């Protein structure tokens, strides 16, 4: 319902959606139901209780985006593993592994932020533009699943018509979700087993 409030008048009701007249009251009632459900499931840790109080205050203050952000935190606390996201990522890495089957693969590995994706873009011929960036001490990988990029040897100064595959992968020790680590852990192994050859290249940021 909080998402409905954010959408506002752009939301077009359908026959199977009931939109209450007093949406704020309905949201508060839903949050109370959530509190009761957490109590029944014995998931009322002190941290979750604090987050629930924050959500209620945000709703009363009509701070909808903040309320959604806090609800997402609570969801991660009570659902450590997102099965739907895990299946989605597993499907993606299976597709990537199939593209690398029987090919020469160069697998780029690194800690988050060392520049795997940028390196692959450069070697693949992408045009790089200088721009202002914002730095943060909280590293987070933007790559969520292994991504193969086919590169022709001639495009990088080679003399043959053959090609190889550069494989991008999520960074290590980032702040991403466990679903990413699980899906890509299996995906990388499957890709290496199915490839003609696999050479790991470790990038280090210094």
CORGIWO-V663617 format. One record per backbone hydrogen bond with DSSP energy under -0.5 kcal/mol. NH is the residue of the N-H (numbers start at 1). CO is the residue of the C=O. E is the energy in kcal/mol with one decimal. If there is no record, write none. Layout:
# CORGIWO-V663617
nh = [NH | NH]
co = [CO | CO]
e = [E | E]
This chain:
# CORGIWO-V663617
nh = [5 | 6 | 7 | 8 | 10 | 11 | 13 | 17 | 19 | 20 | 23 | 26 | 27 | 28 | 29 | 30 | 31 | 32 | 33 | 34 | 35 | 36 | 37 | 38 | 39 | 40 | 41 | 42 | 43 | 45 | 49 | 50 | 51 | 52 | 53 | 54 | 55 | 56 | 57 | 58 | 59 | 60 | 61 | 62 | 63 | 64 | 67 | 68 | 69 | 70 | 71 | 72 | 73 | 74 | 75 | 76 | 77 | 78 | 79 | 83 | 86 | 87 | 88 | 89 | 90 | 91 | 92 | 93 | 94 | 95 | 96 | 97 | 98 | 99 | 100 | 101 | 102 | 103 | 105 | 105 | 106 | 107 | 107 | 108 | 108 | 109 | 111 | 112 | 114 | 119 | 120 | 121 | 122 | 123 | 124 | 125 | 126 | 128 | 139 | 144 | 147 | 149 | 151 | 153 | 154 | 155 | 156 | 156 | 157 | 158 | 164 | 165 | 166 | 166 | 167 | 167 | 168 | 168 | 172 | 174 | 175 | 180 | 181 | 182 | 183 | 184 | 185 | 186 | 187 | 188 | 189 | 190 | 191 | 192 | 193 | 194 | 195 | 196 | 197 | 199 | 200 | 201 | 203 | 203]
co = [1 | 2 | 3 | 4 | 7 | 8 | 11 | 14 | 17 | 18 | 21 | 22 | 23 | 24 | 25 | 26 | 27 | 28 | 29 | 30 | 31 | 32 | 33 | 34 | 35 | 36 | 37 | 39 | 38 | 43 | 45 | 46 | 47 | 48 | 49 | 50 | 51 | 52 | 53 | 54 | 55 | 56 | 57 | 59 | 58 | 62 | 63 | 64 | 65 | 66 | 67 | 68 | 69 | 70 | 71 | 72 | 73 | 74 | 75 | 81 | 82 | 83 | 84 | 85 | 86 | 87 | 88 | 89 | 90 | 91 | 92 | 93 | 94 | 95 | 96 | 98 | 194 | 100 | 103 | 197 | 165 | 105 | 199 | 106 | 167 | 201 | 203 | 172 | 111 | 115 | 116 | 117 | 118 | 119 | 120 | 122 | 121 | 126 | 137 | 142 | 168 | 166 | 164 | 162 | 160 | 152 | 152 | 153 | 154 | 153 | 151 | 104 | 149 | 164 | 106 | 165 | 147 | 166 | 110 | 171 | 139 | 177 | 177 | 178 | 179 | 180 | 181 | 182 | 183 | 184 | 185 | 186 | 187 | 188 | 189 | 190 | 191 | 103 | 103 | 105 | 198 | 107 | 109 | 201]
e = [-2.0 | -1.9 | -2.0 | -1.9 | -1.5 | -1.6 | -0.7 | -1.7 | -0.6 | -0.7 | -1.1 | -2.0 | -2.5 | -2.2 | -2.3 | -2.2 | -2.3 | -2.0 | -2.1 | -2.1 | -2.2 | -2.2 | -2.4 | -2.5 | -1.8 | -2.4 | -2.3 | -1.1 | -3.3 | -1.5 | -2.5 | -2.2 | -2.2 | -2.5 | -2.1 | -1.9 | -2.3 | -2.3 | -2.1 | -2.4 | -2.6 | -2.4 | -1.9 | -1.4 | -3.5 | -1.3 | -2.1 | -2.4 | -2.3 | -2.2 | -2.4 | -2.1 | -1.5 | -2.2 | -2.4 | -1.9 | -1.5 | -2.1 | -1.8 | -1.1 | -2.3 | -2.5 | -2.1 | -2.6 | -2.4 | -2.1 | -1.7 | -2.6 | -1.8 | -1.9 | -2.1 | -2.5 | -1.9 | -1.5 | -1.2 | -0.8 | -2.8 | -1.9 | -0.5 | -2.8 | -3.3 | -0.6 | -1.8 | -0.7 | -2.0 | -2.9 | -0.5 | -1.7 | -1.6 | -2.4 | -2.5 | -2.3 | -2.3 | -2.7 | -2.2 | -1.2 | -3.0 | -0.5 | -1.1 | -0.6 | -2.2 | -2.8 | -3.0 | -2.3 | -0.5 | -0.9 | -0.7 | -1.2 | -1.3 | -3.6 | -2.4 | -2.9 | -3.1 | -0.5 | -2.8 | -0.5 | -2.8 | -0.6 | -2.1 | -0.6 | -1.2 | -0.9 | -1.0 | -2.5 | -2.5 | -2.2 | -1.9 | -1.8 | -2.2 | -2.8 | -1.3 | -2.3 | -2.5 | -2.5 | -2.3 | -1.8 | -1.1 | -1.6 | -1.3 | -2.7 | -0.5 | -3.0 | -2.9 | -0.6]
